[in-house]
Amino acid sequence: MMPPMTGQTQFSFGEAPQRQLDFDGTDALPVATSRGKLPSYIQDHRKRLRDRFMQGGAAAMPDYELLELVLFRAIPRQDVKPLARRLLEAFGDFNTVLSANPARLAEVKGVGEAVICELKIVEAAAHRLARARVMDRPVISSWDAVLDYCHTTMAHRETEQFRILYLDRKNVLVADEEQARGTVDHVPVYPREVVKRALELNASAMILVHNHPSGDPTPSEADIDMTVRVQAAAEALGLTVHDHLIIGRERELSFRSEGYL
């Protein structure tokens, strides 16, 4: 028998600046001409990238060129290739640039408010598109879409995040909520709050999801212990924990499939 849930006991999942410029460009002066037009070589470069994107899509472009396309809107009168390369040097790839914390982005020379806003708009659009494919649908028939959504929203984060997917009696996903954020290897979790929210939503089951910023989804002892405690709290109230997914960079780990649940 589990002890009465009085108070909020915290448990944790966990794994075993430069200055900001005043404008959204580089240190170089703007390259626009005195008449406010870009030099022809930059105009031609932007047109070529846009044409190639429209003809071949993102698959036809390396990360730095796709990032340039995003930066065109934020920096209309400068060559953005150097900034795109600096961002990739700082964060590694296109997805991680989009997922980076705004404060970390601001540490990159040439990044200002307009650049951060543009990157976050693209990130939000990607999350919303992925989320639309899973909400209000049976999890069993859309499991691949659920995994895609989890990877889109969590795989490239620099810190740990704990999310809960709440399901109704027909295993239809009725809510997706972030329960906690943490550090690079730790996120606080309150079993009482997890089950309390399930009752508020009239949910019957849940899927726990958190990411490992290291990229390795192997569960730690803390991950396993926390899952057991959340499962015990859920069962005491007639709720089911279907799975606990740990999201890594390239793959995910399912507690159900690995025999932890």
VENBEL-V577792 format. One record per residue. PSI is psi in whole degrees, 0 to 359 (none if undefined). NEAR is the number of other C-alpha atoms within 8 Angstrom. Layout:
psi;near
PSI;NEAR
PSI;NEAR
This chain:
psi;near
134;2
149;6
156;4
144;4
81;6
133;4
181;4
103;9
130;7
132;8
175;9
142;11
149;13
156;11
136;10
none;5
137;3
162;6
156;7
134;11
163;9
350;5
164;7
60;13
210;13
182;9
338;6
156;5
154;5
145;7
0;9
147;11
174;8
339;5
7;5
11;6
149;8
148;11
151;9
327;6
328;6
318;9
317;9
320;8
315;8
320;10
319;8
317;8
315;10
317;9
317;8
323;11
316;11
330;7
320;6
353;8
187;9
331;8
338;6
3;8
138;10
167;8
318;8
329;11
322;11
321;11
323;10
316;11
320;11
321;10
340;12
319;10
325;8
329;10
85;12
343;6
31;9
159;10
118;7
358;11
315;9
321;8
319;12
317;13
324;9
320;10
319;12
325;12
324;7
324;7
346;9
310;9
173;8
314;11
320;7
328;11
312;13
325;10
352;11
148;11
138;7
323;7
323;6
322;8
320;12
344;12
344;11
129;12
126;13
353;12
125;17
195;13
319;7
320;10
313;12
315;12
315;8
318;12
319;11
330;10
315;8
317;9
314;10
322;8
318;8
317;9
318;11
320;8
316;8
321;12
323;9
338;7
348;9
334;14
141;10
29;7
151;10
131;11
321;11
317;6
350;6
33;10
319;8
321;6
324;10
314;11
318;8
318;9
315;12
319;11
319;12
318;11
340;9
336;11
332;15
14;12
148;12
349;9
163;11
145;16
139;13
120;14
157;12
130;13
115;13
135;15
150;14
190;12
338;8
12;6
30;10
134;12
115;15
343;11
144;9
114;9
141;7
121;9
328;10
154;10
154;11
216;11
197;8
339;10
26;12
136;11
128;14
138;11
137;12
104;10
322;13
318;10
326;8
309;11
328;13
316;8
324;8
318;13
322;8
325;7
358;8
35;7
154;14
340;12
170;14
158;15
124;12
141;12
131;13
163;13
158;14
106;17
336;15
339;7
342;10
116;8
8;12
128;6
145;10
171;10
323;7
321;11
314;12
314;10
317;8
320;12
317;9
319;8
319;9
319;11
318;10
318;9
322;12
314;12
327;9
338;8
15;7
21;7
156;12
135;10
106;11
321;8
164;11
117;13
132;12
123;14
120;17
185;16
314;12
343;6
170;7
162;10
132;12
122;10
324;11
313;10
328;7
358;8
14;6
343;7
none;6
